[in-house]
Amino acid sequence: MVRYKKRQDVSEKKAVELDVSELKKQKPSRPYRKRDAVLNIRIFSSSMDALTAFSAMQRMSKTAVVEAALAEFFENNLEAPHDRRNYYLYKRIDEIADVANLQAEAFFTFMQYWFAHTPQIPEELKKNANIIAKDRFSVFLDFLQDNMIAGRLVTKKFTEQSQDEEAPEE
């Protein structure tokens, strides 16, 4: 590691500037990291002994060991909440997909059953049936709108019932 000389007088200023400019041109064998801050801490002597022994075994400076430990600590403590949140969100998405699949299956099963067991309407009754169907469908849409606005959803009731059935009795 090359250290800069302190300037002692004005005559050496030019020589120091040349040395600095030459040093800037040279590429170090390993990347040089400038430290922005200094941290002075007090730790127990047993921790200091363990740090000294570990850094000697690993042939690393104490500063490098402490920086690596801090980096790992921050990585574990800053990323863990995000991982838990992502896990929760993915779990909820899977639950929503399961409910949507269940709704689609139930609807299409009902349609198949209805088509299989409902007789066709004779031609002479179709006109009256269409008028009645339009009235019944508008009543159905009003009922659906009222329930959705009030928050009374059939799927919510169904999932609550299925969860109650799955819950173990104590």
Secondary structure as UniProt FT lines:
FT   HELIX           10..12
FT   HELIX           13..25
FT   HELIX           45..58
FT   HELIX           62..117
FT   HELIX           123..125
FT   HELIX           126..150
FT   HELIX           154..166
//
